[in-house]
């Protein structure tokens, strides 16, 4: 009899513990949803990992949100972490196989299918991933050299390098082209084109694009929006004196051009 009572108590305790873990996991999931709604995708993934640890498993809702969050991380920095890229591919494949027959899941299933298709534009192996990083690094160094290098200034070659970077989806390429259109280097000066390229670079989370967009709008007198972009920049890294000097020089250059046109 005592043995039966003991087993019953153990069963009740373990059941209560399992229920508690599920309840906490549900709260974690809600916290992850909140983080996702504020575009804090890294926190979203971390919280979902905690929920999976509590449950000692995953489920369709957790996997769906994790895939979306990781795809957003990849979208902003496609060449930052190959492990995230490969893990997202694996999660997509698993979701599409295991959750195909879930009732009323067509929209979410299509979302994951679309993520899978979007990931195809990324390098398919770690070797290709590293090779693309090296290519972009070389192009960026060349572009910088052709604009700022001593005795090597060639705006046309800089344009070609930045254009190739932009075509590969690199935000620095967008920002570099924006600067060329802003100053009329190797291309006809086009402020609207410059603004569009700065916005594109900034939208990808690129610090250089954010500060270029902020400074451009400041020169146009749009201070409210300019503050938002410069705030984004300052939250990422300190506002260095070297960059401040560069921006001041660009402001002086722009004012001179405006006075010359006047």
N, C-alpha and C positions, 0 to 999 in steps of 0.2 A: 504493500500500500504506500509506504513512504517513497519507494522508488517511482511509483506512478505519479505521486504528487510532485516529486522533484523534476521528473521529465516534463510534467505539465507546466511547471513554473519556468523551466528553461525554454520551452516552446513559446510561452507567452512573452518572455523577455526578448527572445530573438525576433518574434513577430513585431513587437513594439519597436525594437531597434530598426528593423527593416522599414516599418512604416515611417519612423522618424527620418531615416535617410532619404526616403522618397519625398517626404514633405520638404526637406531642406533642398533637395535637388530641384524641386519645382520652383522654389524661391530663387535658386541660382539661375534657373532658366529665365525667369522673369527679369532678373537683374541683367542677364545677357541681352535680352530683347531691348531693355532700356539703353544699354551701352551701344547697341547697334543703331538705335534710332537717333543717337547723337553722333554717329559716324566714328565712334571709338571702337574700331574693329579689332584691334589687338586685345583690348580688355574683353571684348565679346568672346574671343576664342579662349582666353585664359579662364573665364568663368564657366564656359561650356566644358572645358577640360575638368574642372572641379566637379561639375554635375555628373559627368561620366564616371569619375572616380567614386563618387558617392553611390551611384547606381551599380558600379562594376560592370557597366554595359553602356551602350548608346541606344538611341531610338530615332525614329524618323524626324521628329521635330528638332532634336539636338543636332543631328547630322545636317539637316537642311540649313539651319541657321549658321552652323560652322562653315559649310561650303560657301554660303553667300559672303560671310565675313572675310574668309580667307581669299576669296576671289577679289574682293574690294582692296585688300592689302596688296595683292599681286597687281591689280590694275594701277595702283598708285606708284608701285616700285617693282616692276616686272623682273628686274635683274638683281634684286636685293638678297633673296634667299631661295636657292633651288629646292631645299627640303620642303618648304611651304608649297611650292609649285607642284612637286611630285606628290605630296600628301593630298593636295586638293584634287588632283587627277584621280588618285586611288579612291578617295571618298566619293567622287562623282560616279565612278564606275560601280562602286558598291551600292550606292543609292539607286542607280538606274536598274540594277539587277534585282536587289532585294525588295524594293518598295514599288515595283511596277503595278502591282495589283491592289494597292491600298485604295479603298473607296473614297471618292471625292478628293482625290489627290492630283488631279490632272494638271492644275495650274502650277503647283510646286514641282511636279515632275518635269514639266516643260521648262521651268526656271533652271533646274539642274542640267537639263539637256542643253540649254543655251549657254550655261557656264562651261560645260564640256566642250562645246563648239568653239567658244571664245578662247579657251586655253590652247587650242591647236596652233595659234599664231606664235606661241612661245617655244623656245628651244625644246627639242624632244629628249635630249640627253644632257647629263651634267657636263660632258665634254663640249657639246654645242653651246651650253649655257655660259661656260667660262670663256669660250672663243668669242662669243658675242660681246661679253663684258670687255674683253681685250680690244676688240674692234672699236667699240664705242669710245674707250679710253684713248686709243690712238687718234681717232677722228677729232675728239675734243681737244687734245693737246695740239694737233695740227692747226685746228681752227683758231685756237688762242694764239699760237705762234704767228699765224698769218695776220692777226690784227694788232697784237701787242709786242711781238718779237722785234728785237733790234736788227735792222737790215733785212728782215724777212717779211715785211708787211706786204700782203697781197690780198686785197679784199675779195677778189674773184675766187681765189682758192679757198678763202675762209667761207665764202658763200657755198661753194661746192661741198665742203666738209660739214657745215651746219645743215645743209639740205639733206645730205645722206643720213646724218644723225636723226633729223626730224622724221624722215621716211621710215627709219627703224623704230620709231615710237619714242625716241629719247627726248625728255623735256628740255634738256640743255640745248638741243638742236633747235627747238621752237624758240627758246629765249634768245639764242644767238642770231637766228634769222630776224627776230623782232628788233634787235639792236641794229642790224644792217639796214632794215627798212626805216628805222627811226632816224638814222643819220644819213641815209642815202649812199651807203657804201656798197659799191658793185651792183646796186639796184636803184631804181628810181625811188626817191623818198616817198613814203606812204605811211602817214601816221595811223590811219585806220587799220592798215595791215599790221603795223607794229603792235598796236593795242590788241588786236585779235590773237597774235602769236604770244604776247605776254600773258594774256588771259588763259590761253591753252596750256602754257607751261605752268602757270600758277595753279590751274585746276588739277594738275597731276601731282601737286604737293611739292613742286620744285622750289627750293628756297630762292634761287636766283630769279626765277620767273616771278615769284611773289614780290621781291623787292623791286624788280624792274617795273612791274605793273603799278606798284605803289608810287614809285618815283615818276613814272609817266603821268599818272593821274594828278599827282601834286603839281607837275608843270602845267597841267591843263586847268588847275584850280579846283579840282574835285577833291576837296580835303577829307570829306566824310568817308568816302570809299577808300581813299589813299591810306587813312589811318588803319582801316581794317586789314589791308594787305601788309602794311609794315608791322602791325601787331602780330600777324601770323609769322612773319620773319623773325621777329625778336623772341618769340616763344620757342623757336627752334635752336638758335645759336646767338651768342652775344653779337651786338652790332659793332663790328670791329672798326677801328680807326682807319684801317686801310680801305675798307669798303666805303666808309663815310667820305674819305677823300676822293675816291673814284666817283661817287655819286655827286659830290660837289662840283667836280670838274665837268661832269656831264651836264649839270644844271647851268654852269657858266657857258658851256658850249652851246646849249640850246638857246639860252637868252641872247647870245651873240647872233645866232642864226635868225632869231625872231627880229632882232633890231636891224639886221641887214636887209630882211624882207621889207621892213617898214620904211 
